[in-house]
């Protein structure tokens, strides 16, 4: 619906770098940390795979 959900999660997880502002976790700016640094701080992301077993229904 274009509300920005995917962009929001991409920013939080470090998949997308913010062009302005900050990404804060417990008051700490994560903007300079990549995905690995955010994972060490407890932020993780899992992608939905819809076709794991294409030959099974």
N, CA, C and O atoms as a Tinker XYZ file with bonds, in Angstrom:
   228  protein
     1  N      0.800000   -1.198000    0.000000    73     2
     2  CA     0.000000    0.000000    0.000000    64     1     3
     3  C      0.848000    1.271000    0.000000    63     2     4     5
     4  O      0.305000    2.372000    0.091000    81     3
     5  N      2.153000    1.135000   -0.099000    73     3     6
     6  CA     3.020000    2.307000   -0.223000    64     5     7
     7  C      3.271000    3.069000    1.061000    63     6     8     9
     8  O      3.634000    4.245000    1.018000    81     7
     9  N      3.086000    2.423000    2.207000    73     7    10
    10  CA     3.259000    3.113000    3.488000    64     9    11
    11  C      4.719000    3.191000    3.928000    63    10    12    13
    12  O      5.033000    3.917000    4.872000    81    11
    13  N      5.614000    2.464000    3.269000    73    11    14
    14  CA     7.032000    2.524000    3.611000    64    13    15
    15  C      7.509000    1.430000    4.544000    63    14    16    17
    16  O      8.572000    1.552000    5.152000    81    15
    17  N      6.732000    0.359000    4.664000    73    15    18
    18  CA     7.106000   -0.723000    5.592000    64    17    19
    19  C      8.436000   -1.357000    5.213000    63    18    20    21
    20  O      9.293000   -1.547000    6.076000    81    19
    21  N      8.622000   -1.682000    3.964000    73    19    22
    22  CA     9.863000   -2.318000    3.524000    64    21    23
    23  C     11.041000   -1.371000    3.705000    63    22    24    25
    24  O     12.108000   -1.792000    4.153000    81    23
    25  N     10.865000   -0.123000    3.368000    73    23    26
    26  CA    11.931000    0.867000    3.557000    64    25    27
    27  C     12.290000    0.984000    5.029000    63    26    28    29
    28  O     13.467000    1.057000    5.382000    81    27
    29  N     11.290000    1.003000    5.879000    73    27    30
    30  CA    11.500000    1.082000    7.328000    64    29    31
    31  C     12.354000   -0.084000    7.822000    63    30    32    33
    32  O     13.333000    0.121000    8.540000    81    31
    33  N     11.991000   -1.292000    7.443000    73    31    34
    34  CA    12.759000   -2.459000    7.877000    64    33    35
    35  C     14.149000   -2.481000    7.249000    63    34    36    37
    36  O     15.104000   -2.919000    7.891000    81    35
    37  N     14.280000   -2.020000    6.019000    73    35    38
    38  CA    15.602000   -1.935000    5.393000    64    37    39
    39  C     16.501000   -0.951000    6.139000    63    38    40    41
    40  O     17.697000   -1.202000    6.287000    81    39
    41  N     15.950000    0.146000    6.603000    73    39    42
    42  CA    16.725000    1.125000    7.375000    64    41    43
    43  C     17.135000    0.563000    8.730000    63    42    44    45
    44  O     18.286000    0.706000    9.142000    81    43
    45  N     16.203000   -0.071000    9.418000    73    43    46
    46  CA    16.499000   -0.623000   10.743000    64    45    47
    47  C     17.555000   -1.719000   10.662000    63    46    48    49
    48  O     18.457000   -1.780000   11.497000    81    47
    49  N     17.442000   -2.584000    9.658000    73    47    50
    50  CA    18.343000   -3.735000    9.566000    64    49    51
    51  C     19.693000   -3.396000    8.943000    63    50    52    53
    52  O     20.612000   -4.214000    8.986000    81    51
    53  N     19.827000   -2.215000    8.371000    73    51    54
    54  CA    21.091000   -1.830000    7.758000    64    53    55
    55  C     21.201000   -2.214000    6.294000    63    54    56    57
    56  O     22.263000   -2.053000    5.694000    81    55
    57  N     20.131000   -2.714000    5.712000    73    55    58
    58  CA    20.140000   -3.049000    4.293000    64    57    59
    59  C     20.132000   -1.785000    3.435000    63    58    60    61
    60  O     20.578000   -1.797000    2.288000    81    59
    61  N     19.623000   -0.708000    4.001000    73    59    62
    62  CA    19.536000    0.577000    3.319000    64    61    63
    63  C     20.127000    1.640000    4.232000    63    62    64    65
    64  O     19.824000    1.677000    5.425000    81    63
    65  N     20.971000    2.502000    3.678000    73    63    66
    66  CA    21.593000    3.562000    4.466000    64    65    67
    67  C     20.697000    4.799000    4.436000    63    66    68    69
    68  O     20.228000    5.220000    3.378000    81    67
    69  N     20.472000    5.365000    5.605000    73    67    70
    70  CA    19.655000    6.574000    5.705000    64    69    71
    71  C     20.387000    7.752000    5.064000    63    70    72    73
    72  O     21.597000    7.905000    5.234000    81    71
    73  N     19.662000    8.571000    4.338000    73    71    74
    74  CA    20.258000    9.764000    3.729000    64    73    75
    75  C     20.153000   10.968000    4.652000    63    74    76    77
    76  O     20.810000   11.985000    4.430000    81    75
    77  N     19.331000   10.856000    5.683000    73    75    78
    78  CA    19.186000   11.927000    6.672000    64    77    79
    79  C     18.637000   11.319000    7.956000    63    78    80    81
    80  O     18.037000   10.245000    7.940000    81    79
    81  N     18.847000   12.005000    9.051000    73    79    82
    82  CA    18.306000   11.547000   10.322000    64    81    83
    83  C     19.159000   10.482000   10.981000    63    82    84    85
    84  O     20.313000   10.269000   10.609000    81    83
    85  N     18.577000    9.816000   11.964000    73    83    86
    86  CA    19.282000    8.812000   12.746000    64    85    87
    87  C     18.428000    7.559000   12.877000    63    86    88    89
    88  O     17.201000    7.610000   12.780000    81    87
    89  N     19.094000    6.448000   13.097000    73    87    90
    90  CA    18.425000    5.200000   13.455000    64    89    91
    91  C     18.880000    4.900000   14.877000    63    90    92    93
    92  O     20.050000    4.592000   15.104000    81    91
    93  N     17.960000    4.989000   15.836000    73    91    94
    94  CA    18.315000    4.861000   17.244000    64    93    95
    95  C     17.787000    3.564000   17.837000    63    94    96    97
    96  O     16.682000    3.124000   17.521000    81    95
    97  N     18.597000    2.956000   18.704000    73    95    98
    98  CA    18.194000    1.803000   19.498000    64    97    99
    99  C     18.625000    2.087000   20.926000    63    98   100   101
   100  O     19.818000    2.214000   21.205000    81    99
   101  N     17.670000    2.186000   21.821000    73    99   102
   102  CA    17.951000    2.518000   23.224000    64   101   103
   103  C     18.801000    3.780000   23.343000    63   102   104   105
   104  O     19.684000    3.864000   24.196000    81   103
   105  N     18.531000    4.748000   22.490000    73   103   106
   106  CA    19.235000    6.016000   22.539000    64   105   107
   107  C     20.585000    6.039000   21.849000    63   106   108   109
   108  O     21.239000    7.082000   21.820000    81   107
   109  N     21.021000    4.911000   21.288000    73   107   110
   110  CA    22.308000    4.842000   20.592000    64   109   111
   111  C     22.074000    4.890000   19.085000    63   110   112   113
   112  O     21.222000    4.177000   18.554000    81   111
   113  N     22.836000    5.735000   18.411000    73   111   114
   114  CA    22.710000    5.889000   16.968000    64   113   115
   115  C     23.361000    4.709000   16.255000    63   114   116   117
   116  O     24.547000    4.437000   16.442000    81   115
   117  N     22.582000    4.018000   15.444000    73   115   118
   118  CA    23.092000    2.868000   14.694000    64   117   119
   119  C     23.436000    3.224000   13.251000    63   118   120   121
   120  O     23.836000    2.354000   12.477000    81   119
   121  N     23.286000    4.479000   12.887000    73   119   122
   122  CA    23.458000    4.882000   11.492000    64   121   123
   123  C     24.826000    4.520000   10.929000    63   122   124   125
   124  O     24.947000    4.243000    9.736000    81   123
   125  N     25.853000    4.519000   11.765000    73   123   126
   126  CA    27.198000    4.226000   11.275000    64   125   127
   127  C     27.517000    2.730000   11.294000    63   126   128   129
   128  O     28.584000    2.324000   10.833000    81   127
   129  N     26.612000    1.913000   11.817000    73   127   130
   130  CA    26.837000    0.473000   11.900000    64   129   131
   131  C     26.192000   -0.238000   10.715000    63   130   132   133
   132  O     25.067000    0.077000   10.327000    81   131
   133  N     26.900000   -1.177000   10.157000    73   131   134
   134  CA    26.339000   -1.994000    9.092000    64   133   135
   135  C     25.435000   -3.072000    9.661000    63   134   136   137
   136  O     25.138000   -3.084000   10.856000    81   135
   137  N     25.004000   -3.973000    8.800000    73   135   138
   138  CA    24.095000   -5.039000    9.217000    64   137   139
   139  C     24.717000   -5.922000   10.298000    63   138   140   141
   140  O     24.024000   -6.324000   11.232000    81   139
   141  N     26.003000   -6.229000   10.189000    73   139   142
   142  CA    26.661000   -7.091000   11.183000    64   141   143
   143  C     26.698000   -6.415000   12.552000    63   142   144   145
   144  O     26.446000   -7.064000   13.567000    81   143
   145  N     27.005000   -5.140000   12.589000    73   143   146
   146  CA    27.034000   -4.409000   13.851000    64   145   147
   147  C     25.658000   -4.325000   14.493000    63   146   148   149
   148  O     25.535000   -4.379000   15.717000    81   147
   149  N     24.644000   -4.194000   13.685000    73   147   150
   150  CA    23.278000   -4.143000   14.216000    64   149   151
   151  C     22.867000   -5.510000   14.744000    63   150   152   153
   152  O     22.154000   -5.602000   15.743000    81   151
   153  N     23.309000   -6.564000   14.085000    73   151   154
   154  CA    23.003000   -7.915000   14.555000    64   153   155
   155  C     23.617000   -8.148000   15.928000    63   154   156   157
   156  O     22.985000   -8.752000   16.795000    81   155
   157  N     24.836000   -7.677000   16.134000    73   155   158
   158  CA    25.476000   -7.811000   17.445000    64   157   159
   159  C     24.698000   -7.077000   18.532000    63   158   160   161
   160  O     24.801000   -7.410000   19.712000    81   159
   161  N     23.932000   -6.094000   18.134000    73   159   162
   162  CA    23.132000   -5.332000   19.097000    64   161   163
   163  C     21.701000   -5.856000   19.207000    63   162   164   165
   164  O     20.861000   -5.249000   19.872000    81   163
   165  N     21.430000   -6.979000   18.555000    73   163   166
   166  CA    20.136000   -7.631000   18.717000    64   165   167
   167  C     19.122000   -7.389000   17.623000    63   166   168   169
   168  O     17.966000   -7.790000   17.755000    81   167
   169  N     19.531000   -6.738000   16.541000    73   167   170
   170  CA    18.605000   -6.500000   15.437000    64   169   171
   171  C     18.908000   -7.513000   14.339000    63   170   172   173
   172  O     20.030000   -7.572000   13.834000    81   171
   173  N     17.924000   -8.294000   13.979000    73   171   174
   174  CA    18.095000   -9.282000   12.918000    64   173   175
   175  C     16.923000   -9.245000   11.965000    63   174   176   177
   176  O     15.864000   -8.696000   12.271000    81   175
   177  N     17.128000   -9.827000   10.827000    73   175   178
   178  CA    16.066000   -9.848000    9.830000    64   177   179
   179  C     16.080000  -11.188000    9.123000    63   178   180   181
   180  O     17.138000  -11.712000    8.775000    81   179
   181  N     14.900000  -11.732000    8.917000    73   179   182
   182  CA    14.747000  -12.976000    8.165000    64   181   183
   183  C     13.823000  -12.696000    6.987000    63   182   184   185
   184  O     12.801000  -12.027000    7.133000    81   183
   185  N     14.184000  -13.204000    5.844000    73   183   186
   186  CA    13.378000  -13.007000    4.650000    64   185   187
   187  C     12.476000  -14.209000    4.439000    63   186   188   189
   188  O     12.867000  -15.344000    4.711000    81   187
   189  N     11.284000  -13.962000    3.959000    73   187   190
   190  CA    10.331000  -15.026000    3.696000    64   189   191
   191  C     10.649000  -15.663000    2.351000    63   190   192   193
   192  O     10.666000  -14.992000    1.319000    81   191
   193  N     10.901000  -16.961000    2.378000    73   191   194
   194  CA    11.144000  -17.707000    1.147000    64   193   195
   195  C      9.891000  -18.515000    0.843000    63   194   196   197
   196  O      9.504000  -19.384000    1.624000    81   195
   197  N      9.269000  -18.235000   -0.271000    73   195   198
   198  CA     7.977000  -18.857000   -0.567000    64   197   199
   199  C      8.080000  -20.101000   -1.428000    63   198   200   201
   200  O      7.082000  -20.794000   -1.621000    81   199
   201  N      9.264000  -20.404000   -1.953000    73   199   202
   202  CA     9.383000  -21.518000   -2.881000    64   201   203
   203  C     10.536000  -22.438000   -2.462000    63   202   204   205
   204  O     11.411000  -22.744000   -3.273000    81   203
   205  N     10.540000  -22.876000   -1.206000    73   203   206
   206  CA    11.624000  -23.725000   -0.721000    64   205   207
   207  C     11.616000  -25.103000   -1.367000    63   206   208   209
   208  O     12.668000  -25.660000   -1.682000    81   207
   209  N     10.416000  -25.646000   -1.561000    73   207   210
   210  CA    10.267000  -26.982000   -2.130000    64   209   211
   211  C      9.330000  -26.902000   -3.333000    63   210   212   213
   212  O      8.143000  -27.199000   -3.202000    81   211
   213  N      9.833000  -26.510000   -4.488000    73   211   214
   214  CA     8.956000  -26.253000   -5.633000    64   213   215
   215  C      8.208000  -27.486000   -6.138000    63   214   216   217
   216  O      7.185000  -27.346000   -6.808000    81   215
   217  N      8.688000  -28.673000   -5.837000    73   215   218
   218  CA     8.028000  -29.879000   -6.330000    64   217   219
   219  C      6.996000  -30.432000   -5.360000    63   218   220   221
   220  O      6.349000  -31.438000   -5.652000    81   219
   221  N      6.834000  -29.789000   -4.211000    73   219   222
   222  CA     5.864000  -30.235000   -3.213000    64   221   223
   223  C      4.745000  -29.205000   -3.092000    63   222   224   225
   224  O      4.946000  -28.016000   -3.341000    81   223
   225  N      3.576000  -29.678000   -2.710000    73   223   226
   226  CA     2.454000  -28.754000   -2.520000    64   225   227
   227  C      2.116000  -28.640000   -1.055000    63   226   228
   228  O      1.197000  -27.907000   -0.689000    81   227
